[in-house]
Amino acid sequence: MTRTQLKEHPYRPHLAVIKEIIQETPTIRTFRLTWKDPAVSAHFSFQPGQVGQLSAFGVGESTFVINSPPTRREYLQFSVMRTGEVTRALHQLNVGDTVGVRAPLGNSFPYTSMKGRDILFIGGGIGMAPLRTLLLTMIDNRADFGDITVIYGARSPEDLCYRYEFDAWRAARVNLVLTVDREFPGWTERVGFVPTILAEEAPNPYNRVAITCGPPIMIKFVLAGLRELGYEDDQIYTTLERRMKCGIGLCGRCNIGGTYVCVDGPVFSGTALRAMPPEL
């Protein structure tokens, strides 16, 4: 997996302009950005799973996954859930405003090693963001992969992100299984918690890679469910968010034992998770 750090002026962000804002859910907004400096735009590259620090000037910065794929370079996309001071400030910005971006940071999904295999994505709520970048990269290289199944759930239909893309995913031969926690008027897809739907679908682990992201409690039960279905640790990947602040391994806020999520992650295999301290 790629491990990247900014090499010059690690705390200095590049400037980007908000070109579009999408209201995904009542508390989540997606920002599509373009670089102010053409030289940055020409040389910027990243891999699926890497993150960036997004700045609201005068307030602070926070870490978000880059959830546009590297195969589509017309903009850089971040989805932001309103949870604190920085995210509230970002939600108050408008198209045309300037933000700061320090990216790419962290490692990435081992994309090339997944070629020729079946793929299982399991997402919950905003956890679909890091999965989206890998999913779209695979869709843009669809012939390189076998079956692609996405199990995606949220508390309610309005809490599902990227609803406007679901038809395009299905058109790309993605088996999309949607679920919400309880019955809602007009909802015709599945009902139940994501780990329950995973057990019901029971995707065969043979030649398959499973990638999951969502609330920590969901990830915990999904990992247990995958292992019960026969998935080995080296077939499983997830992403972790843990108090990331500096993004370059200096402040020490995101450490789990000797592992720093901001530079050794945010992508971890099941094997790596097994080696981490019980505090995880």
DOMAR-47633 format. One record per atom (N, C-alpha, C): residue in one letter; x, y, z. Coordinates in pm, whole numbers, plus 50000, padded with zeros to 5 digits. Example, Ala and Ser with C-alpha at 12.3 -4.5 7.8 and 13.67 -1.06 7.14 Angstrom:
# DOMAR-47633
a513194943150780
a512304955050780
a513204967050780
s512854977550708
s513674989450714
s512905000350787
//
This chain:
# DOMAR-47633
m500834988150000
m500005000050000
m500875012550000
t500475022449923
t501235034849915
t501145042550045
r502285047450092
r502325056150211
r502935069350168
t502145079850170
t502575092650116
t502565103450222
q503585111950220
q503585123950301
q503915135850211
l503395147450246
l503755159450174
l505235162350197
k505945165550091
k507395166850101
k507855181150124
e507085191050078
e507485204850094
e506425212350173
h506895220150273
h505985228350354
h504765220150398
p504965210150482
p503895200550512
p502655206650577
y502795218250638
y501635224550702
y500985235250614
r501535237750496
r501015248350410
r500025242350309
p498775246350314
p497805240850219
p497905247750083
h497495240549979
h497265246749849
h495825251849846
l495595262149766
l494285268349760
l493425261749652
a492155259849686
a491195254049591
a489895261849600
v489165261649490
v487895268849481
v486745258849479
i485695261949553
i484495253449553
i483725255849424
k483615245449341
k482895246449215
k481455241449224
e481195232449319
e479845226949333
e479665221649474
i478475223049528
i478125217549658
i476875209049641
i476925196649691
i475795187449684
i475325184449826
q474065186549853
q473495183249984
q473125168449981
e474005160150034
e473785145650030
e472665141450125
t472745146150249
t471795142750354
t471585155550437
p470705155450535
p470545167450617
p471835172250685
t472795163250708
t474025167150779
t475295165150698
i475205160950573
i476395158150492
i476325166150363
r477405173450336
r477545180550210
r478795175850138
t478675174650006
t479805171049921
t480305183649852
f481645185649859
f482285197249798
f483145192549681
r482915198349565
r483745195749447
r484635207949425
l485945205449426
l486945216149427
l487825215549304
t488325227149262
t489375227749160
t490505236349215
w491735232749177
w492915239949226
w492985253849166
k493405263549247
k493615277149197
k494865277849109
d495895270449146
d497185270849076
d497195259948968
p497275263548840
p497305253448733
p498445243348749
a499565247648807
a500695238448826
a500345227448925
v499625231049032
v499175220949128
v498225211249060
s497305216648981
s496345208148910
s497045198348816
a498085202948749
a498775194648651
a499555183348716
h500075185448836
h500965175748898
h500335167849012
f499145171649054
f498535164849168
f498085150749130
s498405141149215
s497955127349194
s497725120849329
f496895110749330
f496605103549453
f496105089649417
q495925081249520
q495415067749501
q494145065949584
p493255056849544
p492005054849619
p492265051249765
g491615058549854
g491775056249996
g492555067050067
q493325074949992
q494105085450056
q493195097050100
v493695104850193
v492895115550254
v493585128950234
g492885139450279
g493455152850276
g492945160850394
q493665171050430
q493235180650531
q492555192150460
l491295194550495
l490505205150433
l490385216550532
s490755228850489
s490825240350579
s489645249850559
a489045253950671
a488145265450673
a488955276650737
f489365286350659
f490315296450705
f489745304250823
g490585306050924
g490175313051044
g489535304151148
v489295291451111
v488645282051203
v489525270051230
g490015263451125
g490855251751142
g490755242451024
e491275230451041
e491235220550934
e490885206950992
s490335198350907
s489985184750947
s490285175250833
t490395162450867
t490765152150771
t489525145950708
f489545144850574
f488465138450500
f489075130250388
v488415119250354
v488905111150243
v488625118350111
i489535116850017
i489295121449881
i488365111149817
n487105114849791
n486195104349743
n485825105549595
s486545114049522
s486505113049377
s487615103449334
p487445096349224
p488475086649184
p489605093249107
p490805087649112
p491925093349036
p491745092148886
t490785084148843
t490495082748700
t489665094248646
r489165102948735
r488345114348692
r488935126948756
r489565135148674
r490385146048726
r489745159848714
e488455160448675
e487855173648654
e487635181248784
y487615174148896
y487505180649027
y487985170949134
l488195176449254
l488555168549371
l487375169149467
q486945157749515
q485695157449593
q485925152849737
f485275160049829
f485255156549971
f483815157050020
s483415147350102
s482095147550164
s482275150150314
v481555159950365
v481775165050500
v480505163650583
m480575156150693
m479465155350787
m479615166350891
r478545173450917
r478565184351014
r478555178651156
t479715179651222
t479825173751357
t480515182951457
g481245192951412
g482005201451504
g482275215051444
e483205222351505
e483445236251468
e483915237551323
v484915229451284
v485445230551148
v484405226451045
t483715215351070
t482735210650972
t481545220250962
r481175226551073
r480105236551066
r480545248350979
a481815252550995
a482325263550914
a482365259850766
l482765247650736
l482785243250596
l481375243050538
h480395238750616
h479025238350568
h478455252350541
q479075262550596
q478605276250573
q479205282550446
l480145275650383
l480775280850263
l479855279250141
n480165286950038
n479345287149917
n480215284549794
v479555281549683
v480265280149556
v481035292949528
g482305291549488
g483165302949463
g484095306349578
d483805301149697
d484675303549812
d485965295349800
t486985299949872
t488295293349870
t488525285449998
v489075273549983
v489465265350097
v490925261250079
g491515256150185
g492865250850177
g492825235650177
v493745229550104
v493805214850096
v495255210450110
r495505201550208
r496805194850218
r496565180250182
a497075176150067
a496815162550019
a497825159149910
p497995145949881
p497365134649949
p498145130750073
l497455124650167
l498045119850291
l497655105350313
g498515098050384
g498195084250421
g498455074250310
n498015062150336
n498215051250239
n496955049550156
s496865038650081
s495755036549989
s495385021849984
f494245019049920
f493845005249898
f494814998649800
p495164985949822
p496054978849729
p495304974949602
y494974984949526
y494084983649411
y494564973349308
t495834973949273
t496314965049166
t496244950349207
s496414947349335
s496364933449380
s494944927949378
m493954936549361
m492554932149358
m492094928749216
k492894931549117
k492504928748979
k492314913748958
g491284910248882
g490974896348855
g490154889548963
r489764896949067
r489034891049178
r487634896949187
d486744890049258
d485434895549291
d485604905349406
i484744915449411
i484884926149509
i483574927749585
l483704929149717
l482554931649804
l482794944349882
f481924954249862
f481954966549941
f480824966050044
i481124970050167
i480114970450273
i480234983950341
g479224992650322
g479315006150372
g478125010050456
g478365019550546
g477295024950629
g477385040050635
g476315047050597
g476265061550607
g477395068550534
i478075077950601
i479185085250542
i480355076050511
g480345063850565
g481385054050535
g481425050050389
m480415053750311
m480455050950168
m481475059750097
a481885070850159
a482795080250093
a484125073750051
p484875067350142
p486125061150098
p485895049250005
l484755042750016
l484465031649926
l484165036649785
r483545048449777
r483155054049647
r484355056049556
t485445061349611
t486605064049525
t487155051249465
l487175040349543
l487655027649491
l486635021449396
l485355022249432
l484305016849345
l484335023449208
l484405036749202
l484395043549073
l485665040648994
t486795039149063
t488025035248993
t487855021648928
m487205012448999
m486964999148943
m485944999648830
i484915007848844
i483935009348736
i484615014648610
d485545023948627
d486245029648512
d487245019848452
n487505008748522
n488364997948471
n487614984648488
r486354984648448
r485434973648483
r485914959948437
a486604959248323
a487044946348270
a488094939648357
d488714947148448
d489784941748532
d489254934048654
f487934934348676
f487384928548797
f486204919348766
g485964910048858
g484844900948843
g483564907148895
d482824899448973
d481594904549034
d481914915849130
i481144926449124
i481254937349222
i479904938649291
t479914936349422
t478694937549503
t478884948549606
v477884957049621
v477894967649721
v476714965649814
i476994963949943
i475954964050046
i476094977350119
y475064985750109
y475154999150163
y473885002350242
g474085006950365
g472935009750449
g473095022550528
a471945027350580
a471915039250665
a470675038350752
r470555048050842
r469405047750932
r468095049750858
s468085058150755
s466875061050681
s467245063350535
p466275063250444
p466585065850303
p467285079150280
e466905089650355
e467515102750334
e468935103450388
d469385093250462
d470745092950513
d471695085450422
l471225080650308
l472085074250209
l472735084850122
c474045084250109
c474775093650024
c474835088449880
y475045097649786
y475295094649645
y474105087649578
r472885090449623
r471705083949567
r471575086549417
y472045098049373
y471955101749231
y472875093349143
e473745085349202
e474675076949125
e474245062349120
f473265058349196
f472945044149210
f472615037649075
d471865044448992
d471515038748862
d472755036548776
a473695045848782
a474925044448703
a475765032848755
w475795030848887
w476515019448941
w475915006348889
r474605005548894
r473944993348848
r474154991148698
a474185002048623
a474425000948478
a475824995748448
a476734997448544
a478104992548529
a478264978348583
r477164971248595
r477144957348644
r477614956248788
v477144965548870
v477374964849014
v476094959849079
n476224949149159
n475084943949234
n474924952449359
l473974961749358
l473804971349466
l472664967049558
v473004964249683
v472044960149785
v471914971649885
l470754977949888
l470514989349976
l469644985150093
t469944990750209
t469144987450327
t469054999450421
v467955000150495
v467805010050602
v467415002650729
d467605009350843
d467475002650971
d466054998051002
r465055005550952
r463675001650980
r462795005550862
e461555001350864
e460615004150756
e460355019150742
f460285023850615
f459895037650587
f458875037550474
p457895046650479
p456905047350372
p457565049150236
g457195040650141
g457725041550006
g459045034349984
w459665029550088
w460945022550075
w460695008250029
t461295004249918
t461054991149859
t462284982149860
e463404987249913
e464624979149919
e464654971550052
r465814966950092
r465934958650211
r465774966850339
v465414959850447
v465294965950579
v466094957450677
g466994963750750
g467814956650847
g469184962750859
f469864959950968
f471204965150988
f472174958750889
v473204966050852
v474144961450750
v474734947750783
p475224945050906
p475764931650933
p474744920550913
t473464923350942
t472414913350920
t472234910650772
i472234921150691
i472084919450546
i473284911950489
l474474914750541
l475664907450498
l475484892550524
a474994888950642
a474784874750674
a473744868550583
e472704876050548
e471664870850460
e472174869150317
e472974878750270
e473514877750134
e474604867050126
a475404865950230
a476454855750242
a477294854350116
p477964864950071
p478794864049951
p479944854049971
n480124845449874
n481164835149881
n482534841649890
p483364837549986
p484694843750000
p485704839349894
y485394829249814
y486374824149717
y486774835149618
n488054838049611
n488624847849518
n487984861649531
r487554865149651
r486874877949673
r487614886149778
v487614899249757
v488144908849853
v486984916749910
a486974918650042
a485914926350108
a486504939150165
i485824950450136
i486254963450184
i485084969750257
t485304974250381
t484204979550461
t484584992750526
c483585001350542
c483765013750615
c482395018750662
g482365024150782
g481115029050839
g481325032350985
p480245033551061
p480385035951204
p481195024851270
p481995027951372
p482835017751435
p482085005251478
i480875006751532
i480124995051576
i479724986451457
m479404992751344
m479084985151223
m480304977351176
i481464984251171
i482684977551126
i482984965551214
k482824967051345
k483104956051437
k482284943651402
f480984945451380
f480134933951352
f480294928951209
v480624937851115
v480904933450978
v482154924850974
l483214929051044
l484434921051046
l484164907151104
a483384906751212
a483034893751271
a482214885451173
g481284892051102
g480464884951006
g481254879550889
l482204887250842
l483044882650730
l483854870350771
r484404870750890
r485204859350936
r484324847050955
e483084849250998
e482164837951012
e481814831950877
l481794840250773
l481524835350638
l482734828550575
g483884829350641
g485064822550590
g486104831450527
y485954844550538
y486954853650484
y488184853550573
e489354852750510
e490614853550582
e490984868150603
d491854870650702
d492224884450732
d492824891750613
d493574884550529
d494214891350416
d493254893850300
q491984889950316
q490954893250217
q490134905450258
i490404910950374
i489554921450431
i490344934450445
y489704945550408
y490284958850426
y489244968350484
t489704977550566
t488824988050617
t489635000750631
t488945011750658
t489625024350684
t489255029050824
l490215035350890
l490005040251026
l490135055351030
e489315061551112
e489465075851143
e489635076851294
r490745082351336
r491035082451479
r491765095351517
r491015105651549
r491565118051601
r492715123551517
m492645121951386
m493725126951301
m493775142151304
k494945147651327
k495095162051339
k496125167551241
c497395163751259
c498435169651174
c498485163151037
g498165150151030
g498165143050903
g499515138050859
i500575140750935
i501925136950891
i502705129751000
g502025124851104
g502675116551204
g503485123851308
l503265136851327
l504045144451424
l503325146651556
c502015149051553
c501335153051676
c501035141151767
g500945129151711
g500735117251793
g499315115051840
r498365122651790
r496985121251839
r496295108751785
c496755103451673
c496035092351611
c496715078951631
n497645078151725
n498385065551738
n497535054651803
i497745042551757
i497195030451819
i498415021751846
g498905022051969
g500195015751996
g501255023251917
g502025015951838
g503055022151755
g502605025651616
t501305024151589
t500765026951456
t500135040851454
y500445048551350
y499845061751332
y498855060951216
v497575063351246
v496545061751145
v496785071251027
c497315083251054
c497445093150947
c498515089550844
v499515081850882
v500565078350787
v500615063350758
d500335054950857
d500305040450834
d498955036150779
g497945044350795
g496605042250743
g496275053750650
p494995056250627
p493855050950702
p493385037050660
v494005031350555
v493605018150508
v494395007450583
f493674997550638
f494304986450708
f493684973350664
s494524963250651
s494034949850622
s493554943250750
g492804932550736
g492394924850853
g493584919650930
t494644916350859
t495864911650924
t496464922551011
a496524934850959
a497064946051036
a496204949051158
l494884948051142
l493994950551256
l494224940551368
r494474928051332
r494714917651433
r495924920951518
a496904927851459
a498164930651529
a498074942951617
m496964950251611
m496834962551689
m496394959551831
p496674968751924
p496304966952064
p494794965752081
p494334959952192
p492894958152217
p492114971252222
e492794982652243
e492094995552255
e491334998852128
l491714992952012
l490994995651889
l489564990651900
//
